């Protein structure tokens, strides 16, 4: 299955993700705080949202630069047409 085919599906956290997040929560709260599955899921969702935001920002940056290049190209073509019109 292609990545595009399942882009709408919600990924699930791996066992490694859960262990890493539990270690982070243990570091934050100390050894005497008990974190539940909801807090682990909250941290994982925040990480996924940050990842999605970075991907969206990267796409927007690339699209913006493509528009800048296209605009410069159009300006050059327009300048060339104006020059050709007055030179004729």
Biopython code that builds the backbone (N, CA, C, O; Angstrom):
import numpy as np
from Bio.PDB.StructureBuilder import StructureBuilder

atoms = [
    (1, "UNK", "N", (0.833, -1.168, 0.000)),
    (1, "UNK", "CA", (0.000, 0.000, 0.000)),
    (1, "UNK", "C", (0.887, 1.243, 0.000)),
    (1, "UNK", "O", (1.877, 1.296, 0.730)),
    (2, "UNK", "N", (0.546, 2.228, -0.799)),
    (2, "UNK", "CA", (1.319, 3.456, -0.882)),
    (2, "UNK", "C", (1.048, 4.329, 0.339)),
    (2, "UNK", "O", (0.027, 4.189, 1.013)),
    (3, "UNK", "N", (2.007, 5.248, 0.607)),
    (3, "UNK", "CA", (1.835, 6.165, 1.728)),
    (3, "UNK", "C", (0.633, 7.072, 1.512)),
    (3, "UNK", "O", (-0.037, 7.454, 2.472)),
    (4, "UNK", "N", (0.356, 7.416, 0.266)),
    (4, "UNK", "CA", (-0.783, 8.275, -0.051)),
    (4, "UNK", "C", (-2.093, 7.564, 0.277)),
    (4, "UNK", "O", (-3.042, 8.210, 0.721)),
    (5, "UNK", "N", (-2.167, 6.252, 0.069)),
    (5, "UNK", "CA", (-3.402, 5.501, 0.286)),
    (5, "UNK", "C", (-3.857, 5.530, 1.742)),
    (5, "UNK", "O", (-5.059, 5.545, 2.009)),
    (6, "UNK", "N", (-2.924, 5.538, 2.679)),
    (6, "UNK", "CA", (-3.307, 5.506, 4.091)),
    (6, "UNK", "C", (-2.950, 6.810, 4.810)),
    (6, "UNK", "O", (-2.775, 6.810, 6.028)),
    (7, "UNK", "N", (-2.842, 7.908, 4.080)),
    (7, "UNK", "CA", (-2.483, 9.186, 4.693)),
    (7, "UNK", "C", (-3.564, 9.670, 5.657)),
    (7, "UNK", "O", (-3.262, 10.421, 6.585)),
    (8, "UNK", "N", (-4.791, 9.265, 5.463)),
    (8, "UNK", "CA", (-5.883, 9.709, 6.325)),
    (8, "UNK", "C", (-5.996, 8.880, 7.601)),
    (8, "UNK", "O", (-6.731, 9.258, 8.514)),
    (9, "UNK", "N", (-5.289, 7.769, 7.680)),
    (9, "UNK", "CA", (-5.378, 6.907, 8.850)),
    (9, "UNK", "C", (-4.492, 7.436, 9.976)),
    (9, "UNK", "O", (-3.425, 8.003, 9.742)),
    (10, "UNK", "N", (-4.962, 7.236, 11.183)),
    (10, "UNK", "CA", (-4.223, 7.667, 12.356)),
    (10, "UNK", "C", (-3.169, 6.615, 12.685)),
    (10, "UNK", "O", (-3.500, 5.440, 12.850)),
    (11, "UNK", "N", (-1.895, 7.025, 12.782)),
    (11, "UNK", "CA", (-0.872, 6.044, 13.142)),
    (11, "UNK", "C", (-0.992, 5.653, 14.614)),
    (11, "UNK", "O", (-1.596, 6.373, 15.409)),
    (12, "UNK", "N", (-0.425, 4.531, 14.962)),
    (12, "UNK", "CA", (-0.437, 4.100, 16.356)),
    (12, "UNK", "C", (0.975, 4.214, 16.916)),
    (12, "UNK", "O", (1.951, 4.011, 16.194)),
    (13, "UNK", "N", (1.084, 4.538, 18.197)),
    (13, "UNK", "CA", (2.407, 4.645, 18.797)),
    (13, "UNK", "C", (3.055, 3.267, 18.924)),
    (13, "UNK", "O", (2.398, 2.285, 19.271)),
    (14, "UNK", "N", (4.328, 3.216, 18.641)),
    (14, "UNK", "CA", (5.054, 1.955, 18.781)),
    (14, "UNK", "C", (5.434, 1.745, 20.248)),
    (14, "UNK", "O", (5.313, 2.651, 21.071)),
    (15, "UNK", "N", (5.885, 0.554, 20.548)),
    (15, "UNK", "CA", (6.314, 0.257, 21.923)),
    (15, "UNK", "C", (7.507, 1.133, 22.304)),
    (15, "UNK", "O", (7.644, 1.550, 23.455)),
    (16, "UNK", "N", (8.359, 1.403, 21.330)),
    (16, "UNK", "CA", (9.513, 2.282, 21.584)),
    (16, "UNK", "C", (9.051, 3.702, 21.904)),
    (16, "UNK", "O", (9.603, 4.345, 22.797)),
    (17, "UNK", "N", (8.041, 4.196, 21.181)),
    (17, "UNK", "CA", (7.486, 5.526, 21.457)),
    (17, "UNK", "C", (6.945, 5.590, 22.881)),
    (17, "UNK", "O", (7.200, 6.549, 23.609)),
    (18, "UNK", "N", (6.206, 4.573, 23.264)),
    (18, "UNK", "CA", (5.602, 4.552, 24.593)),
    (18, "UNK", "C", (6.673, 4.543, 25.682)),
    (18, "UNK", "O", (6.560, 5.268, 26.671)),
    (19, "UNK", "N", (7.713, 3.722, 25.504)),
    (19, "UNK", "CA", (8.804, 3.683, 26.489)),
    (19, "UNK", "C", (9.506, 5.031, 26.579)),
    (19, "UNK", "O", (9.803, 5.510, 27.674)),
    (20, "UNK", "N", (9.770, 5.641, 25.431)),
    (20, "UNK", "CA", (10.456, 6.933, 25.413)),
    (20, "UNK", "C", (9.616, 7.994, 26.116)),
    (20, "UNK", "O", (10.139, 8.782, 26.905)),
    (21, "UNK", "N", (8.320, 8.016, 25.832)),
    (21, "UNK", "CA", (7.438, 9.009, 26.452)),
    (21, "UNK", "C", (7.311, 8.755, 27.952)),
    (21, "UNK", "O", (7.300, 9.703, 28.736)),
    (22, "UNK", "N", (7.217, 7.504, 28.358)),
    (22, "UNK", "CA", (7.156, 7.191, 29.790)),
    (22, "UNK", "C", (8.425, 7.641, 30.500)),
    (22, "UNK", "O", (8.361, 8.112, 31.635)),
    (23, "UNK", "N", (9.581, 7.505, 29.848)),
    (23, "UNK", "CA", (10.833, 7.991, 30.434)),
    (23, "UNK", "C", (10.820, 9.508, 30.575)),
    (23, "UNK", "O", (11.300, 10.046, 31.573)),
    (24, "UNK", "N", (10.278, 10.192, 29.587)),
    (24, "UNK", "CA", (10.178, 11.653, 29.660)),
    (24, "UNK", "C", (9.263, 12.052, 30.807)),
    (24, "UNK", "O", (9.603, 12.938, 31.591)),
    (25, "UNK", "N", (8.117, 11.415, 30.912)),
    (25, "UNK", "CA", (7.184, 11.741, 31.996)),
    (25, "UNK", "C", (7.787, 11.422, 33.363)),
    (25, "UNK", "O", (7.589, 12.174, 34.318)),
    (26, "UNK", "N", (8.516, 10.319, 33.462)),
    (26, "UNK", "CA", (9.163, 9.967, 34.723)),
    (26, "UNK", "C", (10.216, 11.012, 35.094)),
    (26, "UNK", "O", (10.384, 11.344, 36.267)),
    (27, "UNK", "N", (10.922, 11.526, 34.086)),
    (27, "UNK", "CA", (11.932, 12.566, 34.321)),
    (27, "UNK", "C", (11.269, 13.849, 34.804)),
    (27, "UNK", "O", (11.801, 14.544, 35.669)),
    (28, "UNK", "N", (10.115, 14.154, 34.243)),
    (28, "UNK", "CA", (9.393, 15.377, 34.624)),
    (28, "UNK", "C", (8.817, 15.257, 36.028)),
    (28, "UNK", "O", (8.988, 16.158, 36.849)),
    (29, "UNK", "N", (8.146, 14.164, 36.304)),
    (29, "UNK", "CA", (7.426, 14.020, 37.568)),
    (29, "UNK", "C", (8.216, 13.408, 38.701)),
    (29, "UNK", "O", (7.841, 13.535, 39.866)),
    (30, "UNK", "N", (9.293, 12.755, 38.370)),
    (30, "UNK", "CA", (10.064, 12.088, 39.411)),
    (30, "UNK", "C", (9.565, 10.671, 39.640)),
    (30, "UNK", "O", (8.590, 10.247, 39.019)),
    (31, "UNK", "N", (10.223, 9.940, 40.521)),
    (31, "UNK", "CA", (9.885, 8.531, 40.718)),
    (31, "UNK", "C", (8.573, 8.315, 41.488)),
    (31, "UNK", "O", (8.052, 7.200, 41.496)),
    (32, "UNK", "N", (8.037, 9.347, 42.126)),
    (32, "UNK", "CA", (6.859, 9.166, 42.967)),
    (32, "UNK", "C", (5.561, 9.587, 42.279)),
    (32, "UNK", "O", (4.496, 9.553, 42.895)),
    (33, "UNK", "N", (5.641, 9.978, 41.022)),
    (33, "UNK", "CA", (4.444, 10.384, 40.290)),
    (33, "UNK", "C", (4.046, 9.255, 39.354)),
    (33, "UNK", "O", (4.885, 8.686, 38.656)),
    (34, "UNK", "N", (2.791, 8.947, 39.347)),
    (34, "UNK", "CA", (2.277, 7.886, 38.476)),
    (34, "UNK", "C", (1.552, 8.522, 37.300)),
    (34, "UNK", "O", (0.553, 9.220, 37.475)),
    (35, "UNK", "N", (2.064, 8.274, 36.105)),
    (35, "UNK", "CA", (1.443, 8.804, 34.893)),
    (35, "UNK", "C", (0.606, 7.701, 34.268)),
    (35, "UNK", "O", (0.996, 6.534, 34.276)),
    (36, "UNK", "N", (-0.524, 8.068, 33.738)),
    (36, "UNK", "CA", (-1.418, 7.091, 33.139)),
    (36, "UNK", "C", (-1.305, 7.066, 31.618)),
    (36, "UNK", "O", (-0.500, 7.773, 31.011)),
    (37, "UNK", "N", (-2.141, 6.228, 31.037)),
    (37, "UNK", "CA", (-2.146, 6.083, 29.577)),
    (37, "UNK", "C", (-2.586, 7.371, 28.901)),
    (37, "UNK", "O", (-2.125, 7.675, 27.800)),
    (38, "UNK", "N", (-3.465, 8.134, 29.536)),
    (38, "UNK", "CA", (-3.948, 9.378, 28.935)),
    (38, "UNK", "C", (-2.812, 10.385, 28.774)),
    (38, "UNK", "O", (-2.708, 11.036, 27.734)),
    (39, "UNK", "N", (-1.965, 10.519, 29.786)),
    (39, "UNK", "CA", (-0.852, 11.449, 29.692)),
    (39, "UNK", "C", (0.147, 11.000, 28.630)),
    (39, "UNK", "O", (0.702, 11.824, 27.903)),
    (40, "UNK", "N", (0.372, 9.696, 28.545)),
    (40, "UNK", "CA", (1.270, 9.167, 27.510)),
    (40, "UNK", "C", (0.707, 9.459, 26.128)),
    (40, "UNK", "O", (1.436, 9.881, 25.231)),
    (41, "UNK", "N", (-0.576, 9.237, 25.960)),
    (41, "UNK", "CA", (-1.223, 9.513, 24.678)),
    (41, "UNK", "C", (-1.189, 11.008, 24.365)),
    (41, "UNK", "O", (-0.971, 11.393, 23.217)),
    (42, "UNK", "N", (-1.401, 11.846, 25.368)),
    (42, "UNK", "CA", (-1.356, 13.299, 25.152)),
    (42, "UNK", "C", (0.003, 13.736, 24.615)),
    (42, "UNK", "O", (0.078, 14.528, 23.675)),
    (43, "UNK", "N", (1.065, 13.228, 25.205)),
    (43, "UNK", "CA", (2.414, 13.587, 24.744)),
    (43, "UNK", "C", (2.639, 13.083, 23.324)),
    (43, "UNK", "O", (3.210, 13.792, 22.495)),
    (44, "UNK", "N", (2.198, 11.872, 23.044)),
    (44, "UNK", "CA", (2.384, 11.313, 21.701)),
    (44, "UNK", "C", (1.607, 12.126, 20.660)),
    (44, "UNK", "O", (2.118, 12.387, 19.570)),
    (45, "UNK", "N", (0.380, 12.524, 20.992)),
    (45, "UNK", "CA", (-0.431, 13.327, 20.069)),
    (45, "UNK", "C", (0.236, 14.674, 19.828)),
    (45, "UNK", "O", (0.250, 15.164, 18.698)),
    (46, "UNK", "N", (0.780, 15.268, 20.859)),
    (46, "UNK", "CA", (1.480, 16.548, 20.705)),
    (46, "UNK", "C", (2.684, 16.376, 19.778)),
    (46, "UNK", "O", (2.937, 17.228, 18.926)),
    (47, "UNK", "N", (3.420, 15.286, 19.940)),
    (47, "UNK", "CA", (4.563, 15.025, 19.047)),
    (47, "UNK", "C", (4.113, 14.858, 17.596)),
    (47, "UNK", "O", (4.750, 15.375, 16.678)),
    (48, "UNK", "N", (3.006, 14.130, 17.394)),
    (48, "UNK", "CA", (2.496, 13.920, 16.037)),
    (48, "UNK", "C", (2.031, 15.235, 15.423)),
    (48, "UNK", "O", (2.235, 15.479, 14.234)),
    (49, "UNK", "N", (1.410, 16.075, 16.236)),
    (49, "UNK", "CA", (0.955, 17.383, 15.742)),
    (49, "UNK", "C", (2.151, 18.255, 15.361)),
    (49, "UNK", "O", (2.121, 18.938, 14.338)),
    (50, "UNK", "N", (3.194, 18.234, 16.178)),
    (50, "UNK", "CA", (4.392, 19.014, 15.863)),
    (50, "UNK", "C", (5.033, 18.512, 14.567)),
    (50, "UNK", "O", (5.503, 19.308, 13.755)),
    (51, "UNK", "N", (5.050, 17.200, 14.381)),
    (51, "UNK", "CA", (5.593, 16.627, 13.145)),
    (51, "UNK", "C", (4.766, 17.069, 11.941)),
    (51, "UNK", "O", (5.323, 17.438, 10.906)),
    (52, "UNK", "N", (3.450, 17.034, 12.070)),
    (52, "UNK", "CA", (2.576, 17.466, 10.976)),
    (52, "UNK", "C", (2.756, 18.957, 10.683)),
    (52, "UNK", "O", (2.737, 19.373, 9.525)),
    (53, "UNK", "N", (2.929, 19.752, 11.732)),
    (53, "UNK", "CA", (3.159, 21.184, 11.538)),
    (53, "UNK", "C", (4.470, 21.446, 10.807)),
    (53, "UNK", "O", (4.537, 22.316, 9.939)),
    (54, "UNK", "N", (5.516, 20.692, 11.158)),
    (54, "UNK", "CA", (6.805, 20.856, 10.460)),
    (54, "UNK", "C", (6.685, 20.481, 8.994)),
    (54, "UNK", "O", (7.222, 21.173, 8.129)),
    (55, "UNK", "N", (5.983, 19.387, 8.707)),
    (55, "UNK", "CA", (5.791, 18.984, 7.306)),
    (55, "UNK", "C", (5.000, 20.031, 6.529)),
    (55, "UNK", "O", (5.334, 20.344, 5.386)),
    (56, "UNK", "N", (3.956, 20.572, 7.147)),
    (56, "UNK", "CA", (3.151, 21.595, 6.483)),
    (56, "UNK", "C", (3.966, 22.859, 6.246)),
    (56, "UNK", "O", (3.862, 23.476, 5.186)),
    (57, "UNK", "N", (4.770, 23.244, 7.219)),
    (57, "UNK", "CA", (5.596, 24.436, 7.064)),
    (57, "UNK", "C", (6.629, 24.234, 5.958)),
    (57, "UNK", "O", (6.911, 25.158, 5.194)),
    (58, "UNK", "N", (7.189, 23.037, 5.871)),
    (58, "UNK", "CA", (8.156, 22.746, 4.817)),
    (58, "UNK", "C", (7.501, 22.800, 3.437)),
    (58, "UNK", "O", (8.081, 23.342, 2.495)),
    (59, "UNK", "N", (6.317, 22.250, 3.316)),
    (59, "UNK", "CA", (5.588, 22.308, 2.041)),
    (59, "UNK", "C", (5.262, 23.744, 1.668)),
    (59, "UNK", "O", (5.387, 24.134, 0.507)),
    (60, "UNK", "N", (4.846, 24.526, 2.647)),
    (60, "UNK", "CA", (4.518, 25.926, 2.393)),
    (60, "UNK", "C", (5.758, 26.713, 1.973)),
    (60, "UNK", "O", (5.686, 27.562, 1.085)),
    (61, "UNK", "N", (6.892, 26.430, 2.612)),
    (61, "UNK", "CA", (8.137, 27.107, 2.249)),
    (61, "UNK", "C", (8.526, 26.784, 0.817)),
    (61, "UNK", "O", (8.881, 27.682, 0.053)),
    (62, "UNK", "N", (8.461, 25.497, 0.441)),
    (62, "UNK", "CA", (8.809, 25.116, -0.930)),
    (62, "UNK", "C", (7.849, 25.728, -1.938)),
    (62, "UNK", "O", (8.273, 26.182, -3.001)),
    (63, "UNK", "N", (6.569, 25.746, -1.618)),
    (63, "UNK", "CA", (5.584, 26.335, -2.525)),
    (63, "UNK", "C", (5.809, 27.837, -2.676)),
    (63, "UNK", "O", (5.675, 28.383, -3.772)),
    (64, "UNK", "N", (6.148, 28.495, -1.582)),
    (64, "UNK", "CA", (6.408, 29.939, -1.642)),
    (64, "UNK", "C", (7.609, 30.243, -2.523)),
    (64, "UNK", "O", (7.573, 31.182, -3.317)),
    (65, "UNK", "N", (8.672, 29.459, -2.390)),
    (65, "UNK", "CA", (9.848, 29.686, -3.235)),
    (65, "UNK", "C", (9.537, 29.389, -4.698)),
    (65, "UNK", "O", (10.067, 30.056, -5.587)),
    (66, "UNK", "N", (8.695, 28.407, -4.958)),
    (66, "UNK", "CA", (8.298, 28.131, -6.344)),
    (66, "UNK", "C", (7.534, 29.316, -6.921)),
    (66, "UNK", "O", (7.722, 29.670, -8.085)),
    (67, "UNK", "N", (6.676, 29.928, -6.115)),
    (67, "UNK", "CA", (5.956, 31.112, -6.581)),
    (67, "UNK", "C", (6.890, 32.291, -6.805)),
    (67, "UNK", "O", (6.700, 33.060, -7.748)),
    (68, "UNK", "N", (7.892, 32.443, -5.952)),
    (68, "UNK", "CA", (8.871, 33.520, -6.141)),
    (68, "UNK", "C", (9.623, 33.326, -7.454)),
    (68, "UNK", "O", (9.796, 34.275, -8.218)),
    (69, "UNK", "N", (10.066, 32.111, -7.715)),
    (69, "UNK", "CA", (10.798, 31.828, -8.957)),
    (69, "UNK", "C", (9.897, 32.058, -10.165)),
    (69, "UNK", "O", (10.337, 32.632, -11.161)),
    (70, "UNK", "N", (8.644, 31.620, -10.090)),
    (70, "UNK", "CA", (7.710, 31.825, -11.202)),
    (70, "UNK", "C", (7.450, 33.311, -11.427)),
    (70, "UNK", "O", (7.358, 33.761, -12.569)),
    (71, "UNK", "N", (7.333, 34.066, -10.355)),
    (71, "UNK", "CA", (7.105, 35.506, -10.477)),
    (71, "UNK", "C", (8.298, 36.193, -11.121)),
    (71, "UNK", "O", (8.125, 37.047, -11.991)),
    (72, "UNK", "N", (9.491, 35.835, -10.709)),
    (72, "UNK", "CA", (10.698, 36.414, -11.323)),
    (72, "UNK", "C", (10.742, 36.053, -12.803)),
    (72, "UNK", "O", (11.083, 36.894, -13.635)),
    (73, "UNK", "N", (10.403, 34.824, -13.136)),
    (73, "UNK", "CA", (10.375, 34.416, -14.543)),
    (73, "UNK", "C", (9.373, 35.222, -15.345)),
    (73, "UNK", "O", (9.660, 35.630, -16.470)),
    (74, "UNK", "N", (8.207, 35.454, -14.778)),
    (74, "UNK", "CA", (7.195, 36.254, -15.467)),
    (74, "UNK", "C", (7.636, 37.702, -15.623)),
    (74, "UNK", "O", (7.379, 38.319, -16.657)),
    (75, "UNK", "N", (8.285, 38.241, -14.627)),
    (75, "UNK", "CA", (8.798, 39.612, -14.724)),
    (75, "UNK", "C", (9.825, 39.705, -15.835)),
    (75, "UNK", "O", (9.802, 40.655, -16.618)),
    (76, "UNK", "N", (10.721, 38.740, -15.916)),
    (76, "UNK", "CA", (11.733, 38.751, -16.976)),
    (76, "UNK", "C", (11.092, 38.619, -18.353)),
    (76, "UNK", "O", (11.487, 39.308, -19.293)),
    (77, "UNK", "N", (10.111, 37.741, -18.472)),
    (77, "UNK", "CA", (9.420, 37.580, -19.764)),
    (77, "UNK", "C", (8.673, 38.851, -20.149)),
    (77, "UNK", "O", (8.692, 39.267, -21.307)),
    (78, "UNK", "N", (8.021, 39.458, -19.175)),
    (78, "UNK", "CA", (7.299, 40.700, -19.453)),
    (78, "UNK", "C", (8.273, 41.802, -19.872)),
    (78, "UNK", "O", (8.006, 42.554, -20.809)),
    (79, "UNK", "N", (9.394, 41.890, -19.175)),
    (79, "UNK", "CA", (10.415, 42.868, -19.564)),
    (79, "UNK", "C", (10.927, 42.612, -20.971)),
    (79, "UNK", "O", (11.121, 43.552, -21.742)),
    (80, "UNK", "N", (11.148, 41.348, -21.314)),
    (80, "UNK", "CA", (11.584, 41.002, -22.655)),
    (80, "UNK", "C", (10.549, 41.360, -23.712)),
    (80, "UNK", "O", (10.900, 41.834, -24.792)),
    (81, "UNK", "N", (9.289, 41.137, -23.408)),
    (81, "UNK", "CA", (8.227, 41.489, -24.358)),
    (81, "UNK", "C", (8.139, 43.005, -24.552)),
    (81, "UNK", "O", (7.952, 43.488, -25.669)),
    (82, "UNK", "N", (8.275, 43.740, -23.459)),
    (82, "UNK", "CA", (8.251, 45.211, -23.560)),
    (82, "UNK", "C", (9.431, 45.690, -24.382)),
    (82, "UNK", "O", (9.285, 46.557, -25.244)),
    (83, "UNK", "N", (10.605, 45.124, -24.116)),
    (83, "UNK", "CA", (11.792, 45.512, -24.881)),
    (83, "UNK", "C", (11.609, 45.174, -26.364)),
    (83, "UNK", "O", (11.948, 45.983, -27.228)),
    (84, "UNK", "N", (11.081, 43.996, -26.661)),
    (84, "UNK", "CA", (10.872, 43.582, -28.043)),
    (84, "UNK", "C", (9.853, 44.473, -28.738)),
    (84, "UNK", "O", (9.988, 44.757, -29.928)),
    (85, "UNK", "N", (8.834, 44.917, -28.006)),
    (85, "UNK", "CA", (7.821, 45.775, -28.595)),
    (85, "UNK", "C", (8.401, 47.130, -28.959)),
    (85, "UNK", "O", (8.124, 47.644, -30.043)),
    (86, "UNK", "N", (9.191, 47.713, -28.087)),
    (86, "UNK", "CA", (9.773, 49.021, -28.378)),
    (86, "UNK", "C", (10.937, 48.945, -29.351)),
    (86, "UNK", "O", (11.229, 49.925, -30.036)),
    (87, "UNK", "N", (11.602, 47.810, -29.428)),
    (87, "UNK", "CA", (12.736, 47.662, -30.349)),
    (87, "UNK", "C", (12.249, 47.462, -31.796)),
    (87, "UNK", "O", (12.979, 47.738, -32.748)),
    (88, "UNK", "N", (11.038, 46.992, -31.938)),
    (88, "UNK", "CA", (10.532, 46.721, -33.300)),
    (88, "UNK", "C", (10.053, 47.941, -33.960)),
    (88, "UNK", "O", (9.598, 47.887, -35.103)),
]
sb = StructureBuilder()
sb.init_structure("model")
sb.init_model(0)
sb.init_chain("A")
sb.init_seg("    ")
for serial, (resi, resn, name, xyz) in enumerate(atoms, 1):
    if name == "N":
        sb.init_residue(resn, " ", resi, " ")
    sb.init_atom(name, np.array(xyz, "f"), 0.0, 1.0, " ", f" {name:<3s}", serial, name[0])
structure = sb.get_structure()
